[in-house]
Amino acid sequence: MAELTSTADSQDSERISPRVVAAGAVGSIVEYFDFGVYGYVATILSTHFFVSGDDTAGLLATLATFAVAFALRPVGGVIFGHLGDRYGRKDALAGTVVLMAVASGLIGLLPTYAAIGVGATALLVLARCLQGVAAGGELGGAASFVAEHSPNGKRGLYCSTTQTGALAGALLAALCVSLLNTTLGEETMRDWGWRVPFLIAIPLGVVGLLIRARLHDTPAFQQVNEEKETASAPLLEALRTHRKALLQCLGLSILLFSAYYVFYVYVNIHFQEVLGISSGVAFWSTVATLGVSTACMPLFGALTDRVGRKPVLLGASIAAITLPVPGFVLFEVSTGWAVASHIVLGLIDSALMGAAFATFAEMFPTRVRYTGIALGFNLGSAAAGGTAPYICTWLVDLTGSSLAPAWFVVGTALITLGAAVALRETAGTQLRDA
């Protein structure tokens, strides 16, 4: 693709610079690679960083630490959203990718519980907190950056690339863990191989920083900045004048996060711990699911440009109400049916992610777009994202039912369906300046 120079009238052109697309996606790749790795090696981490003796308790503690990062994502969204709306998208996005790489590399270097006791647990929690702050500032900024460079009629397609980066990062994480598990063997993987994917995050972060450091800020932000109309307190302005948009963003994000972390992270654990499927099959099923979902996401993004954001969001919400329970039933029929069902369920979140960020960008004006998306989106992540693997594991242990996680997804889908019904269609419209 020939590189085009971004100009002030980029929203009326038909194409945007591939550097813009890459800059939007690369941070999401790093973020979801790091978050994905943690989820995929959760059963291993539970033996290295928590008191042994009760496998379920250790796994729940590991997943609780996984959830800690999500509690801090709204904080990160506010911090980086303020920087992005006040001083520019570019530098804020550079900061998120550096912080994420540092935090993930730290996990790969941590001593274990056997070496220093509870100090290892505390350091793991600290690293996860740093990851959460970085992640909170990432996707809201990436969505704003790409949306503000996109033509009105193709914003769904281009904004879907930020989330394609998210799934690509999770796919790379699953592929990395699968290859290490296959080549090193389960014993070596449990011994020291789990550290390798966390350390890979460091060079990934360097690449992301180099890509983002070479870009100019968006035309929309430059115009607001030149006219001295940037918000002095983006968070307060968003809360005061855009509460409805924040609530809609939160509502639409609930299912997006629950489906993501159930279908792409928890099901891996479910296959191994509940159904007794081998780790190799569980990992490769996740790879296949993420591969199909990643390939389809731009198609869903382009579909929103043709038929609208609302029909795609409504369709995905209805699918999330009707398909998870039979899907989890099929997990228990045979390995083949389990993998096929896993892939189909993954497409639900692919559709949601393909539609979400163009929708979010069109809800907020330039002055508070970064903060608005980051806050609404990350409140959804705190409510239903990081907690999803923990809740699903706890529900199975509490009820003894392997279908309990499916009902969790159905519950969150009802919330998002309500938000989608109330949504005003914005496909093809000009981004708001004020």
C-alpha positions as CSV (number, residue, x, y, z in Angstrom):
1,M,0.0,0.0,0.0
2,A,1.4,3.3,-1.0
3,E,2.0,5.7,1.9
4,L,-0.1,8.8,1.9
5,T,0.6,12.0,3.8
6,S,-2.0,12.7,6.4
7,T,-3.6,16.2,5.9
8,A,-6.2,18.2,7.6
9,D,-8.8,17.0,5.1
10,S,-7.9,13.3,5.7
11,Q,-11.5,12.4,6.7
12,D,-12.6,13.2,3.1
13,S,-9.8,11.1,1.4
14,E,-10.3,7.5,0.6
15,R,-7.1,6.1,2.2
16,I,-4.9,6.8,5.1
17,S,-1.2,6.2,5.7
18,P,-0.2,2.6,6.5
19,R,1.9,4.1,9.2
20,V,-1.2,5.4,10.9
21,V,-2.8,1.9,10.8
22,A,0.4,0.4,12.1
23,A,0.8,2.9,14.9
24,G,-2.8,2.2,16.0
25,A,-2.4,-1.6,15.9
26,V,1.1,-2.0,17.3
27,G,0.3,-0.9,20.9
28,S,-2.7,-3.2,20.9
29,I,-0.5,-6.1,19.7
30,V,1.9,-5.5,22.6
31,E,-0.9,-5.1,25.2
32,Y,-2.9,-8.1,24.3
33,F,0.2,-10.3,23.7
34,D,1.2,-9.5,27.3
35,F,-2.3,-9.9,28.8
36,G,-2.8,-13.1,26.7
37,V,0.4,-14.7,27.9
38,Y,-0.6,-14.2,31.5
39,G,-3.9,-15.9,30.9
40,Y,-2.4,-18.8,28.9
41,V,0.2,-19.6,31.5
42,A,-2.1,-18.9,34.5
43,T,-2.1,-22.6,35.6
44,I,1.7,-22.5,35.6
45,L,2.0,-19.1,37.4
46,S,-0.3,-20.4,40.2
47,T,2.4,-23.0,41.2
48,H,5.2,-20.4,41.2
49,F,3.8,-17.4,42.9
50,F,1.2,-18.7,45.4
51,V,1.1,-21.1,48.3
52,S,0.8,-24.7,47.1
53,G,-1.5,-27.3,48.4
54,D,-4.8,-26.4,46.8
55,D,-4.8,-26.3,43.0
56,T,-8.1,-24.5,42.7
57,A,-7.2,-21.9,45.3
58,G,-3.8,-21.3,43.6
59,L,-5.5,-20.8,40.2
60,L,-8.1,-18.5,41.7
61,A,-5.4,-16.4,43.3
62,T,-3.5,-16.2,40.0
63,L,-6.7,-15.1,38.2
64,A,-7.5,-12.6,41.0
65,T,-4.0,-11.1,40.2
66,F,-5.0,-11.1,36.5
67,A,-8.1,-9.1,37.5
68,V,-6.1,-6.5,39.5
69,A,-4.7,-5.0,36.3
70,F,-8.2,-4.4,35.1
71,A,-9.2,-2.5,38.2
72,L,-6.5,0.0,37.4
73,R,-7.3,0.3,33.7
74,P,-9.8,3.1,34.3
75,V,-7.0,4.9,36.2
76,G,-4.7,4.5,33.3
77,G,-7.4,5.7,30.9
78,V,-7.9,8.9,32.9
79,I,-4.1,9.6,33.2
80,F,-3.2,8.9,29.5
81,G,-6.6,10.3,28.4
82,H,-5.7,13.6,30.1
83,L,-2.3,13.7,28.4
84,G,-3.7,12.7,25.0
85,D,-6.6,15.2,25.0
86,R,-4.5,18.0,26.6
87,Y,-1.1,17.6,24.9
88,G,-1.6,15.2,21.9
89,R,-2.3,11.6,21.1
90,K,1.2,10.7,19.8
91,D,3.2,11.1,23.0
92,A,0.6,9.5,25.2
93,L,0.5,6.5,23.0
94,A,4.3,6.2,23.0
95,G,4.2,6.2,26.8
96,T,1.6,3.4,27.0
97,V,3.7,1.0,24.9
98,V,6.9,1.6,26.8
99,L,5.2,1.1,30.2
100,M,3.5,-2.1,29.0
101,A,6.8,-3.6,27.8
102,V,8.6,-2.7,31.0
103,A,5.9,-4.3,33.2
104,S,5.7,-7.5,31.1
105,G,9.5,-7.9,31.0
106,L,9.5,-7.6,34.8
107,I,7.2,-10.6,35.2
108,G,9.6,-12.6,33.1
109,L,12.4,-11.8,35.5
110,L,10.6,-12.2,38.8
111,P,11.9,-14.6,41.5
112,T,9.3,-17.2,42.5
113,Y,7.5,-17.9,45.8
114,A,9.9,-20.7,46.5
115,A,12.8,-18.2,46.4
116,I,11.5,-15.2,48.3
117,G,8.1,-16.1,49.6
118,V,5.3,-13.7,49.6
119,G,7.6,-11.0,48.1
120,A,7.3,-12.8,44.8
121,T,3.5,-12.5,45.0
122,A,3.7,-8.8,45.8
123,L,6.0,-8.1,42.9
124,L,3.7,-10.0,40.5
125,V,0.8,-7.9,41.7
126,L,2.9,-4.7,41.2
127,A,3.8,-5.7,37.6
128,R,0.2,-6.4,36.8
129,C,-0.8,-3.0,38.2
130,L,1.7,-1.3,35.9
131,Q,0.3,-3.4,33.0
132,G,-3.2,-2.3,33.9
133,V,-2.3,1.4,33.9
134,A,-0.6,1.1,30.5
135,A,-3.4,-0.9,29.0
136,G,-5.9,1.6,30.2
137,G,-4.4,4.3,28.1
138,E,-3.8,2.3,25.0
139,L,-6.9,1.5,23.0
140,G,-8.8,4.7,23.7
141,G,-5.8,6.6,22.3
142,A,-5.3,4.2,19.4
143,A,-9.0,4.5,18.4
144,S,-8.9,8.3,18.6
145,F,-5.7,8.4,16.6
146,V,-6.9,6.1,13.8
147,A,-10.5,7.5,13.7
148,E,-9.2,11.1,13.4
149,H,-7.2,10.1,10.3
150,S,-10.0,8.1,8.7
151,P,-12.4,9.0,5.9
152,N,-16.0,9.1,7.0
153,G,-17.1,6.2,4.8
154,K,-14.4,3.8,5.9
155,R,-13.9,4.6,9.6
156,G,-15.4,1.2,10.6
157,L,-12.8,-0.6,8.5
158,Y,-9.8,1.4,9.7
159,C,-10.8,1.6,13.3
160,S,-11.2,-2.2,13.3
161,T,-7.5,-2.5,12.7
162,T,-6.8,-1.3,16.2
163,Q,-8.8,-4.2,17.5
164,T,-7.3,-6.5,14.9
165,G,-4.0,-5.6,16.5
166,A,-5.6,-6.7,19.9
167,L,-6.6,-10.1,18.5
168,A,-3.3,-10.4,16.7
169,G,-1.5,-9.8,19.9
170,A,-3.5,-12.5,21.7
171,L,-2.9,-14.8,18.7
172,L,0.8,-14.3,18.9
173,A,0.6,-15.0,22.7
174,A,-1.3,-18.2,22.1
175,L,1.0,-19.2,19.3
176,C,4.1,-18.4,21.3
177,V,2.9,-20.4,24.3
178,S,1.8,-23.3,22.1
179,L,5.1,-23.5,20.3
180,L,7.1,-23.3,23.5
181,N,4.8,-26.0,25.1
182,T,5.4,-28.2,22.1
183,T,9.1,-27.7,21.7
184,L,10.2,-27.6,25.3
185,G,7.6,-30.0,26.7
186,E,5.2,-29.4,29.6
187,E,7.8,-30.1,32.3
188,T,10.4,-27.6,31.0
189,M,7.6,-25.1,30.3
190,R,6.5,-25.3,33.9
191,D,10.1,-25.0,35.1
192,W,11.4,-21.9,33.2
193,G,9.8,-21.8,29.7
194,W,6.9,-19.6,30.9
195,R,9.3,-16.7,31.3
196,V,10.2,-16.5,27.6
197,P,7.0,-15.0,26.3
198,F,7.1,-12.2,28.9
199,L,10.6,-11.3,27.9
200,I,9.6,-11.2,24.3
201,A,7.4,-8.2,25.2
202,I,10.6,-6.0,25.6
203,P,11.6,-6.1,21.9
204,L,8.0,-5.8,20.9
205,G,7.7,-2.6,22.9
206,V,10.9,-1.2,21.3
207,V,9.4,-1.8,17.8
208,G,6.1,-0.1,18.9
209,L,7.9,2.9,20.3
210,L,10.0,3.3,17.1
211,I,6.8,3.2,14.9
212,R,4.9,5.7,17.1
213,A,7.8,8.1,17.6
214,R,8.0,8.8,13.8
215,L,4.4,10.0,13.4
216,H,2.7,13.4,13.6
217,D,-0.3,14.1,15.7
218,T,-3.8,13.9,14.2
219,P,-5.2,16.7,12.1
220,A,-8.3,17.0,14.4
221,F,-6.1,17.4,17.5
222,Q,-3.8,19.8,15.7
223,Q,-6.7,22.0,14.7
224,V,-8.2,22.1,18.3
225,N,-4.7,22.8,19.7
226,E,-4.0,25.6,17.2
227,E,-7.3,27.2,18.1
228,K,-6.5,26.8,21.8
229,E,-9.7,24.8,22.4
230,T,-8.1,21.8,24.1
231,A,-9.9,20.8,27.3
232,S,-8.1,21.9,30.4
233,A,-9.8,19.1,32.4
234,P,-10.9,16.4,30.0
235,L,-12.2,14.0,32.7
236,L,-14.4,16.6,34.3
237,E,-15.7,17.8,30.9
238,A,-16.6,14.3,29.8
239,L,-18.4,13.5,33.1
240,R,-20.3,16.8,33.0
241,T,-21.4,17.0,29.4
242,H,-21.0,13.5,27.9
243,R,-22.5,11.2,30.6
244,K,-24.9,9.5,28.2
245,A,-22.0,8.6,25.8
246,L,-19.9,7.3,28.7
247,L,-22.7,5.1,29.8
248,Q,-23.3,3.7,26.3
249,C,-19.6,3.1,25.8
250,L,-19.6,1.2,29.2
251,G,-22.6,-0.8,28.3
252,L,-21.3,-1.8,24.8
253,S,-17.9,-2.8,26.4
254,I,-19.4,-5.2,29.0
255,L,-20.0,-8.0,26.5
256,L,-17.0,-7.2,24.4
257,F,-14.7,-7.8,27.4
258,S,-16.6,-10.8,28.9
259,A,-16.7,-12.6,25.6
260,Y,-13.0,-11.8,24.9
261,Y,-11.7,-13.2,28.2
262,V,-14.1,-16.1,28.3
263,F,-13.7,-17.3,24.7
264,Y,-10.1,-16.4,24.1
265,V,-8.6,-16.9,27.6
266,Y,-10.8,-18.8,30.0
267,V,-11.8,-21.6,27.6
268,N,-8.2,-22.6,27.4
269,I,-8.3,-23.1,31.2
270,H,-11.7,-24.7,31.0
271,F,-10.5,-27.3,28.5
272,Q,-7.6,-28.3,30.7
273,E,-9.0,-28.0,34.2
274,V,-12.7,-28.9,33.8
275,L,-12.8,-31.2,30.7
276,G,-9.3,-32.8,31.0
277,I,-8.3,-31.9,27.5
278,S,-4.5,-31.8,27.0
279,S,-2.8,-28.4,27.2
280,G,-1.5,-28.9,23.6
281,V,-5.1,-29.3,22.2
282,A,-6.3,-26.4,24.4
283,F,-3.5,-24.1,23.2
284,W,-3.9,-24.9,19.5
285,S,-7.7,-24.6,19.7
286,T,-7.1,-21.1,21.0
287,V,-4.7,-20.4,18.2
288,A,-7.2,-21.5,15.6
289,T,-10.0,-19.5,17.2
290,L,-7.9,-16.3,17.4
291,G,-6.7,-16.8,13.8
292,V,-10.2,-17.0,12.4
293,S,-11.4,-14.1,14.5
294,T,-8.5,-11.9,13.6
295,A,-9.0,-12.6,9.9
296,C,-12.7,-11.8,10.1
297,M,-12.5,-8.6,12.2
298,P,-11.8,-6.2,9.3
299,L,-14.7,-7.8,7.5
300,F,-17.0,-6.9,10.4
301,G,-15.5,-3.4,10.5
302,A,-16.2,-2.9,6.8
303,L,-19.7,-4.3,7.2
304,T,-20.5,-1.6,9.7
305,D,-19.6,1.0,7.1
306,R,-22.1,-0.6,4.7
307,V,-25.1,-1.5,7.0
308,G,-24.3,0.6,10.1
309,R,-22.7,0.1,13.5
310,K,-26.0,-0.7,15.3
311,P,-27.1,-3.8,13.2
312,V,-23.7,-5.4,13.8
313,L,-23.7,-4.7,17.5
314,L,-27.3,-5.9,17.8
315,G,-26.5,-9.1,15.9
316,A,-23.5,-9.9,18.0
317,S,-25.4,-9.3,21.2
318,I,-28.2,-11.7,20.1
319,A,-25.6,-14.3,19.1
320,A,-24.0,-14.0,22.6
321,I,-27.4,-14.7,24.2
322,T,-28.3,-17.7,22.1
323,L,-25.0,-19.5,21.3
324,P,-22.8,-19.9,24.4
325,V,-24.9,-22.5,26.3
326,P,-25.1,-24.9,23.3
327,G,-21.5,-24.1,22.5
328,F,-20.3,-25.2,26.0
329,V,-22.5,-28.3,25.6
330,L,-20.6,-29.2,22.4
331,F,-17.3,-28.8,24.2
332,E,-18.1,-32.1,26.0
333,V,-19.1,-34.1,22.9
334,S,-15.7,-34.6,21.3
335,T,-12.4,-32.8,20.7
336,G,-13.4,-31.9,17.2
337,W,-16.7,-30.4,18.3
338,A,-15.0,-28.6,21.1
339,V,-12.6,-26.9,18.7
340,A,-15.3,-26.1,16.1
341,S,-17.6,-24.6,18.8
342,H,-14.7,-22.6,20.2
343,I,-14.1,-21.0,16.8
344,V,-17.7,-20.1,16.3
345,L,-18.0,-18.5,19.8
346,G,-14.9,-16.5,19.0
347,L,-16.6,-14.9,16.1
348,I,-19.1,-13.2,18.4
349,D,-16.4,-11.1,19.9
350,S,-14.7,-10.5,16.6
351,A,-17.9,-8.8,15.4
352,L,-18.2,-6.7,18.5
353,M,-14.6,-5.6,18.3
354,G,-14.9,-4.8,14.6
355,A,-17.8,-2.4,15.3
356,A,-16.8,-1.0,18.7
357,F,-14.1,1.6,18.1
358,A,-15.6,3.5,15.2
359,T,-18.8,3.7,17.3
360,F,-17.0,5.0,20.3
361,A,-15.0,7.6,18.4
362,E,-18.2,8.9,16.9
363,M,-19.7,9.4,20.3
364,F,-17.3,12.0,21.6
365,P,-15.9,15.3,20.3
366,T,-12.2,15.8,19.7
367,R,-11.7,17.8,23.0
368,V,-12.5,14.7,25.1
369,R,-12.4,11.8,22.6
370,Y,-9.3,10.0,24.1
371,T,-10.6,10.4,27.7
372,G,-14.2,9.5,26.9
373,I,-13.3,6.3,25.0
374,A,-10.6,5.3,27.5
375,L,-12.9,5.8,30.6
376,G,-16.0,4.2,29.2
377,F,-14.2,1.3,27.6
378,N,-12.0,0.6,30.7
379,L,-14.9,0.7,33.1
380,G,-16.3,-2.1,31.0
381,S,-13.0,-3.9,31.3
382,A,-12.9,-3.6,35.0
383,A,-16.5,-4.8,35.4
384,A,-16.4,-7.8,33.1
385,G,-13.0,-8.3,31.6
386,G,-10.3,-9.2,34.1
387,T,-12.9,-10.7,36.4
388,A,-14.2,-13.0,33.8
389,P,-11.7,-15.9,34.1
390,Y,-11.9,-15.7,37.9
391,I,-15.7,-15.6,37.9
392,C,-16.0,-18.5,35.5
393,T,-13.5,-20.6,37.5
394,W,-15.3,-19.8,40.7
395,L,-18.8,-20.5,39.2
396,V,-17.7,-23.9,38.0
397,D,-16.2,-24.7,41.4
398,L,-19.3,-23.4,43.2
399,T,-22.0,-25.0,41.1
400,G,-20.3,-28.0,39.7
401,S,-21.7,-27.1,36.3
402,S,-19.5,-26.8,33.3
403,L,-22.1,-24.6,31.7
404,A,-21.8,-21.8,34.3
405,P,-19.4,-19.7,32.3
406,A,-21.8,-19.7,29.3
407,W,-24.5,-18.2,31.5
408,F,-22.1,-15.5,32.7
409,V,-21.6,-14.5,29.0
410,V,-25.4,-14.5,28.5
411,G,-25.9,-12.1,31.4
412,T,-23.4,-9.6,30.1
413,A,-24.9,-9.9,26.6
414,L,-28.3,-8.7,27.9
415,I,-26.6,-5.5,29.2
416,T,-24.9,-4.8,25.9
417,L,-28.1,-5.6,23.9
418,G,-29.8,-2.9,25.9
419,A,-27.1,-0.4,25.1
420,A,-27.1,-1.4,21.4
421,V,-30.9,-0.9,21.2
422,A,-30.6,2.6,22.6
423,L,-27.7,3.5,20.3
424,R,-28.1,6.3,17.7
425,E,-26.6,5.3,14.3
426,T,-23.5,7.3,13.4
427,A,-21.9,5.4,10.5
428,G,-20.8,7.7,7.7
429,T,-21.0,10.8,9.8
430,Q,-18.4,13.5,10.3
431,L,-16.5,13.2,13.6
432,R,-17.6,15.8,16.1
433,D,-15.3,18.8,16.8
434,A,-17.3,20.0,19.8
